[in-house]
Amino acid sequence: MSVISYRLVNNLAEFILIKSFVIFHEKQYPISKISDYRYSLNK
């Protein structure tokens, strides 16, 4: 149970972080570059 809730909180925190990063850096980086970056992180 604690592992599932930990992963849920972790995913939520990552989502908020990426969302604010996208909003903050919208002008400098296109969205495709950020998704490519996330893809390379997941690999």
C-alpha positions as CSV (number, residue, x, y, z in Angstrom):
1,M,0.0,0.0,0.0
2,S,2.7,2.4,0.9
3,V,4.7,1.6,-2.2
4,I,1.6,2.4,-4.4
5,S,0.9,5.7,-2.7
6,Y,4.6,6.6,-2.9
7,R,4.6,6.0,-6.6
8,L,1.4,8.0,-7.0
9,V,2.8,11.0,-5.1
10,N,6.1,10.7,-7.1
11,N,4.2,10.7,-10.4
12,L,2.1,13.6,-9.3
13,A,5.2,15.6,-8.2
14,E,6.9,14.8,-11.5
15,F,3.8,15.9,-13.5
16,I,3.7,19.2,-11.6
17,L,7.4,19.7,-12.1
18,I,7.3,19.0,-15.8
19,K,4.1,21.2,-16.1
20,S,5.7,24.2,-14.4
21,F,8.9,23.6,-16.4
22,V,7.0,23.7,-19.7
23,I,5.1,26.8,-18.6
24,F,8.3,28.5,-17.4
25,H,10.5,27.6,-20.4
26,E,7.7,27.8,-23.0
27,K,9.4,30.6,-24.9
28,Q,12.9,29.1,-25.0
29,Y,12.1,25.4,-25.7
30,P,9.5,23.9,-28.0
31,I,7.2,21.2,-26.5
32,S,8.7,18.5,-28.8
33,K,12.2,19.2,-27.4
34,I,10.9,18.6,-23.8
35,S,9.2,15.4,-24.7
36,D,12.3,14.2,-26.5
37,Y,14.3,15.0,-23.3
38,R,11.8,13.0,-21.2
39,Y,12.0,10.1,-23.6
40,S,15.8,10.1,-23.4
41,L,15.5,10.2,-19.6
42,N,13.1,7.2,-19.6
43,K,15.5,5.2,-21.8
